[in-house]
């Protein structure tokens, strides 16, 4: 009974830091001229509205000032937009964190965030950016974040397990790049306080829903075949199988396809198989997808994940995306490059490289083995 009471008390105390409260944020623009516009606080690129309590906030700016009223349960991360720039094609990527300690947001004349007094935004500016980007603040915006910084994000979470800034960045990375074991380790490294909160629970549910994982068999899924008949995807009993997600109007996918075809033609008899899964939209299936398969002379099995339903659930938003499977149908690597796969095959099969053939047969295109 005592332990139960202590647990309930602990959860209550942890919830006090970011409990739902109504706040008013005063905003101002430090500019010489009077600005009258409308400012919007918008969910960031790659981030779904479901992560937000207040999904879209639009407030008038009158003589360089605006007032934002909202109820907030946990820190929110927004990017800014202006009504006057709505049709200009201009995108703003600077992110701003608002929590229940935020009372002031100050922007410069270019509408870049100059100051925000909330605890989360202070952490973002004073601890997170210097740690992740080694102090280089001047040209930072959220989407400069890339794969090379994922390990640093993991280490930051281990050192700062209560960080909502790091949690939002992890959500952004997961929604852009998809599932990785490092992202999962990062998610599980947050404190129990964070794990008790709504935001962590939302993203954890999505992680649990991911089926394509390293070390596990590729899931059995029902897709359409090239004749648009439903068919269960079968993983052949070959040494290696590459599952390639693409769509017919994806330029990088089409540029990479000849390399996969060359690999397939050389190594298929030794145990390499390739399976393509297109995520084409319904209106493009007959017009583009079926024709592309014929035009490109794609020799392996082609499936259609119409409108990318399965791919979206698996957080596959970047194309091409591929998964290499072993002879048990287990995922052993994500996004292997053609050159990298060739090296693996050479080591496995103990046979010659494309370069050997190129020396003897100059008609083999150099792009087959040369990196872009």
C-alpha positions as CSV (number, residue, x, y, z in Angstrom):
1,X,0.0,0.0,0.0
2,X,2.9,2.3,0.9
3,X,4.6,1.7,-2.4
4,X,1.4,2.3,-4.4
5,X,0.9,5.6,-2.5
6,X,4.5,6.7,-3.3
7,X,4.1,5.8,-7.0
8,X,0.9,7.9,-7.2
9,X,2.5,10.8,-5.4
10,X,5.6,10.6,-7.8
11,X,3.4,10.7,-10.9
12,X,1.4,13.6,-9.4
13,X,4.6,15.6,-8.7
14,X,6.1,14.9,-12.2
15,X,2.9,16.0,-13.8
16,X,3.0,19.4,-12.1
17,X,6.0,20.6,-14.2
18,X,4.0,20.5,-17.5
19,X,0.3,20.2,-16.5
20,X,-2.3,21.8,-18.7
21,X,-2.7,25.5,-18.0
22,X,-4.0,28.5,-19.9
23,X,-1.3,30.9,-20.9
24,X,-1.1,34.3,-22.6
25,X,2.0,35.0,-24.6
26,X,2.9,38.5,-25.5
27,X,4.6,38.9,-28.9
28,X,6.4,41.8,-30.5
29,X,8.4,42.5,-33.7
30,X,11.4,44.7,-33.3
31,X,11.1,46.8,-36.4
32,X,11.1,50.6,-37.0
33,X,8.0,50.6,-39.2
34,X,4.6,49.6,-38.0
35,X,3.7,46.0,-39.1
36,X,0.1,44.8,-39.5
37,X,-0.1,41.2,-40.6
38,X,-1.2,37.8,-39.3
39,X,1.2,35.4,-37.8
40,X,0.6,31.7,-37.6
41,X,2.2,29.0,-35.4
42,X,2.3,25.9,-37.5
43,X,3.2,22.2,-36.9
44,X,6.7,21.6,-38.4
45,X,7.4,19.9,-41.7
46,X,7.2,16.1,-41.3
47,X,5.1,16.5,-38.2
48,X,1.5,15.4,-38.1
49,X,-1.2,17.4,-36.4
50,X,-1.8,14.5,-34.0
51,X,1.3,15.5,-32.0
52,X,-0.2,18.9,-31.2
53,X,-2.8,20.1,-28.7
54,X,-3.1,23.4,-30.5
55,X,-2.7,22.5,-34.2
56,X,-2.8,25.8,-35.9
57,X,-2.7,29.2,-34.2
58,X,-3.3,32.3,-36.2
59,X,-3.1,35.7,-34.5
60,X,-3.3,39.3,-35.9
61,X,-0.2,41.5,-35.6
62,X,-1.3,45.1,-34.8
63,X,1.4,47.7,-34.7
64,X,4.2,45.2,-34.2
65,X,2.4,43.3,-31.3
66,X,0.3,40.2,-31.0
67,X,-1.1,38.2,-28.1
68,X,-1.4,34.4,-28.1
69,X,-3.8,32.6,-25.8
70,X,-3.8,28.9,-25.5
71,X,-4.2,25.9,-23.2
72,X,-1.1,23.7,-23.0
73,X,-0.4,20.4,-21.5
74,X,3.2,19.7,-22.7
75,X,5.7,21.8,-24.7
76,X,4.8,22.4,-28.3
77,X,7.2,23.0,-31.2
78,X,6.1,25.3,-34.0
79,X,7.4,27.0,-37.1
80,X,6.2,30.5,-38.0
81,X,4.2,31.7,-41.0
82,X,3.0,35.1,-42.2
83,X,-0.3,35.7,-44.0
84,X,1.5,38.3,-46.3
85,X,3.9,35.5,-47.4
86,X,1.1,32.9,-48.0
87,X,1.4,32.9,-51.8
88,X,5.1,33.8,-52.1
89,X,6.4,30.3,-51.8
90,X,8.6,31.3,-48.9
91,X,9.0,28.8,-46.1
92,X,10.2,29.5,-42.6
93,X,12.0,26.7,-40.8
94,X,13.1,28.3,-37.5
95,X,11.4,26.5,-34.7
96,X,10.0,28.0,-31.5
97,X,9.1,26.1,-28.4
98,X,6.1,27.2,-26.2
99,X,5.4,25.7,-22.8
100,X,3.5,26.8,-19.8
101,X,6.3,29.1,-18.7
102,X,6.3,31.1,-21.9
103,X,5.1,34.6,-21.6
104,X,7.2,36.5,-24.2
105,X,8.2,35.9,-27.9
106,X,10.2,38.6,-29.6
107,X,11.0,38.6,-33.3
108,X,13.4,40.7,-35.3
109,X,12.5,42.7,-38.4
110,X,13.0,39.5,-40.5
111,X,10.6,37.7,-38.3
112,X,13.3,35.4,-36.9
113,X,12.9,34.5,-33.3
114,X,15.1,36.8,-31.2
115,X,13.9,35.9,-27.7
116,X,11.5,33.5,-26.0
117,X,11.5,33.2,-22.3
118,X,10.0,29.7,-21.8
119,X,12.1,27.1,-20.2
120,X,11.9,24.7,-23.2
121,X,13.0,27.4,-25.7
122,X,15.9,28.4,-23.3
123,X,17.1,24.8,-23.3
124,X,16.8,24.6,-27.1
125,X,19.0,27.7,-27.5
126,X,21.4,27.4,-24.6
127,X,22.0,23.7,-24.3
128,X,20.6,21.7,-27.2
129,X,22.0,23.7,-30.2
130,X,25.5,24.0,-28.7
131,X,25.6,20.3,-27.9
132,X,24.2,19.0,-31.2
133,X,25.8,21.6,-33.5
134,X,28.9,22.4,-31.4
135,X,27.9,26.0,-30.8
136,X,27.2,27.0,-34.4
137,X,23.9,28.9,-33.9
138,X,24.0,31.5,-36.5
139,X,22.7,29.5,-39.5
140,X,20.8,26.9,-37.6
141,X,17.3,25.9,-38.4
142,X,15.5,22.7,-37.5
143,X,15.8,21.0,-40.9
144,X,19.6,21.3,-41.1
145,X,19.4,18.2,-38.8
146,X,20.6,15.1,-40.7
147,X,21.6,11.5,-40.2
148,X,25.2,12.4,-39.1
149,X,23.7,14.0,-35.9
150,X,21.5,11.1,-34.8
151,X,24.2,9.6,-32.6
152,X,24.7,12.9,-30.9
153,X,20.9,13.2,-30.3
154,X,21.0,9.8,-28.6
155,X,23.8,10.9,-26.3
156,X,22.0,14.2,-25.5
157,X,18.9,12.2,-24.5
158,X,21.0,10.0,-22.2
159,X,22.4,13.1,-20.5
160,X,19.1,15.0,-20.6
161,X,16.4,12.3,-20.2
162,X,13.7,14.9,-19.3
163,X,14.2,16.9,-22.5
164,X,11.1,17.7,-24.6
165,X,13.3,19.5,-27.1
166,X,15.1,16.2,-27.8
167,X,11.8,14.3,-27.9
168,X,10.4,16.7,-30.6
169,X,13.6,16.3,-32.6
170,X,13.4,12.5,-32.4
171,X,9.8,12.7,-33.5
172,X,10.9,14.8,-36.5
173,X,13.7,12.4,-37.4
174,X,11.4,9.3,-37.1
175,X,8.8,10.9,-39.3
176,X,11.4,11.9,-41.9
177,X,13.7,8.9,-42.0
178,X,11.5,6.1,-40.6
179,X,12.3,3.5,-38.0
180,X,15.9,2.7,-36.9
181,X,17.2,0.8,-33.9
182,X,19.0,3.9,-32.8
183,X,15.8,5.9,-32.8
184,X,14.2,3.1,-30.7
185,X,17.1,3.2,-28.3
186,X,16.8,6.9,-28.1
187,X,13.0,6.8,-27.4
188,X,13.5,4.3,-24.6
189,X,16.3,6.4,-23.0
190,X,13.9,9.1,-21.8
191,X,13.0,9.4,-18.1
192,X,9.9,7.9,-16.6
193,X,8.5,11.4,-16.2
194,X,8.6,11.9,-20.0
195,X,7.3,8.4,-20.6
196,X,4.2,9.2,-18.5
197,X,3.4,12.1,-20.7
198,X,1.0,12.2,-23.7
199,X,3.6,13.1,-26.3
200,X,5.9,10.2,-25.5
201,X,3.0,7.8,-25.5
202,X,1.8,9.0,-28.9
203,X,5.2,8.4,-30.6
204,X,5.8,5.1,-28.7
205,X,2.5,3.7,-30.1
206,X,3.8,4.4,-33.6
207,X,7.1,2.8,-32.8
208,X,5.3,-0.3,-31.6
209,X,3.3,-0.4,-34.8
210,X,6.4,-0.6,-37.0
211,X,6.7,-4.1,-38.6
212,X,9.9,-3.7,-40.6
213,X,12.8,-4.0,-38.1
214,X,16.4,-5.2,-38.3
215,X,16.6,-8.8,-37.1
216,X,13.0,-9.6,-37.8
217,X,11.4,-11.3,-40.8
218,X,10.0,-9.0,-43.4
219,X,6.2,-8.9,-42.8
220,X,3.7,-10.9,-44.8
221,X,1.6,-8.3,-46.6
222,X,-1.0,-8.3,-49.3
223,X,-0.4,-6.0,-52.2
224,X,-1.4,-5.7,-55.9
225,X,0.7,-7.4,-58.6
226,X,1.5,-5.9,-62.0
227,X,-1.9,-7.1,-63.2
228,X,-3.6,-5.3,-60.3
229,X,-4.7,-8.5,-58.6
230,X,-4.2,-8.9,-54.9
231,X,-1.4,-11.1,-53.9
232,X,0.6,-12.0,-50.8
233,X,4.2,-10.9,-51.1
234,X,6.4,-14.0,-50.9
235,X,10.0,-13.7,-50.0
236,X,12.0,-16.3,-52.1
237,X,14.5,-18.7,-50.5
238,X,17.6,-16.9,-51.9
239,X,20.8,-15.8,-50.2
240,X,19.8,-12.2,-50.4
241,X,16.6,-10.3,-51.2
242,X,16.5,-6.6,-51.7
243,X,13.0,-5.0,-51.1
244,X,13.0,-1.6,-53.0
245,X,10.2,1.0,-52.2
246,X,9.8,3.5,-55.1
247,X,7.2,5.2,-57.2
248,X,7.1,5.8,-60.9
249,X,7.6,9.6,-61.0
250,X,10.5,9.5,-58.5
251,X,13.6,10.8,-60.3
252,X,16.2,9.4,-57.8
253,X,14.4,6.0,-58.0
254,X,14.5,6.0,-61.8
255,X,18.2,7.1,-61.8
256,X,19.2,4.3,-59.5
257,X,17.1,1.6,-61.2
258,X,19.8,0.7,-63.9
259,X,22.3,0.0,-61.2
260,X,19.9,-2.5,-59.5
261,X,19.1,-4.1,-62.9
262,X,22.8,-4.5,-63.6
263,X,23.4,-6.1,-60.2
264,X,20.4,-8.4,-60.6
265,X,21.5,-9.6,-64.0
266,X,25.0,-10.4,-62.8
267,X,24.1,-11.9,-59.4
268,X,20.7,-13.4,-59.7
269,X,22.0,-16.8,-60.6
270,X,24.2,-16.7,-57.5
271,X,21.3,-16.0,-55.2
272,X,20.4,-12.3,-55.3
273,X,16.7,-11.5,-55.7
274,X,15.0,-8.1,-55.9
275,X,11.4,-7.2,-55.2
276,X,10.0,-3.7,-56.0
277,X,7.1,-2.1,-54.1
278,X,5.6,1.0,-55.8
279,X,3.7,3.5,-53.7
280,X,2.0,5.1,-56.7
281,X,-1.2,7.0,-56.3
282,X,-4.3,5.4,-57.9
283,X,-4.4,7.9,-60.8
284,X,-0.8,7.1,-61.7
285,X,-1.0,3.3,-61.6
286,X,-2.0,2.7,-65.3
287,X,-0.6,5.9,-66.7
288,X,2.9,5.7,-65.2
289,X,3.6,2.7,-63.0
290,X,2.7,-0.2,-65.3
291,X,4.3,1.5,-68.2
292,X,7.5,2.3,-66.3
293,X,8.0,-1.4,-65.4
294,X,7.9,-2.2,-69.1
295,X,9.9,0.8,-70.3
296,X,12.7,0.2,-67.8
297,X,12.6,-3.6,-68.4
298,X,12.5,-4.3,-64.7
299,X,13.1,-8.1,-64.6
300,X,12.0,-8.9,-61.1
301,X,8.6,-9.1,-59.3
302,X,6.8,-5.8,-59.0
303,X,4.1,-5.0,-56.4
304,X,1.9,-2.0,-55.8
305,X,1.2,-0.5,-52.4
306,X,-1.5,1.7,-53.8
307,X,-1.3,5.3,-52.4
308,X,1.5,4.1,-50.1
309,X,-0.8,2.9,-47.3
310,X,1.6,0.3,-45.9
311,X,4.7,2.5,-46.6
312,X,3.1,5.4,-44.6
313,X,2.4,3.2,-41.6
314,X,6.0,2.1,-41.7
315,X,7.1,5.8,-41.9
316,X,8.6,5.3,-45.4
317,X,8.4,8.8,-46.8
318,X,11.8,9.1,-48.5
319,X,12.3,7.4,-51.8
320,X,14.0,5.2,-52.8
321,X,14.1,3.2,-49.6
322,X,15.3,-0.3,-49.5
323,X,15.7,-3.2,-47.1
324,X,18.2,-6.1,-47.5
325,X,17.1,-9.5,-46.3
326,X,19.1,-12.6,-45.6
327,X,18.2,-16.2,-46.6
328,X,15.8,-16.4,-43.6
329,X,13.9,-13.3,-44.8
330,X,15.2,-11.2,-42.0
331,X,16.0,-7.6,-42.4
332,X,19.8,-7.1,-42.1
333,X,20.3,-3.6,-43.4
334,X,18.3,-0.5,-44.5
335,X,19.2,1.7,-47.4
336,X,22.1,-0.2,-48.8
337,X,23.7,1.5,-51.8
338,X,24.3,-0.5,-55.0
339,X,28.1,-0.2,-54.6
340,X,27.9,-1.4,-51.0
341,X,25.7,-4.3,-52.0
342,X,28.1,-5.3,-54.7
343,X,31.0,-5.5,-52.3
344,X,28.9,-7.7,-50.0
345,X,28.0,-10.0,-52.9
346,X,31.6,-10.2,-54.1
347,X,32.7,-11.2,-50.6
348,X,29.9,-13.7,-50.4
349,X,30.2,-15.2,-53.8
350,X,33.9,-14.8,-54.4
351,X,33.4,-13.6,-57.9
352,X,34.7,-10.7,-60.1
353,X,33.5,-7.1,-59.9
354,X,31.8,-5.0,-62.5
355,X,35.2,-3.2,-62.9
356,X,36.7,-6.4,-64.2
357,X,34.0,-6.7,-66.8
358,X,34.4,-3.0,-67.7
359,X,38.0,-3.5,-68.6
360,X,37.2,-6.4,-70.9
361,X,33.8,-4.9,-72.1
362,X,33.9,-1.1,-72.3
363,X,30.2,-1.0,-73.4
364,X,29.3,-1.6,-69.7
365,X,28.3,1.8,-68.5
366,X,30.7,3.2,-65.9
367,X,27.7,4.5,-63.9
368,X,27.0,0.9,-62.9
369,X,29.9,0.8,-60.5
370,X,30.8,4.5,-60.0
371,X,29.2,6.4,-57.2
372,X,27.1,9.5,-58.1
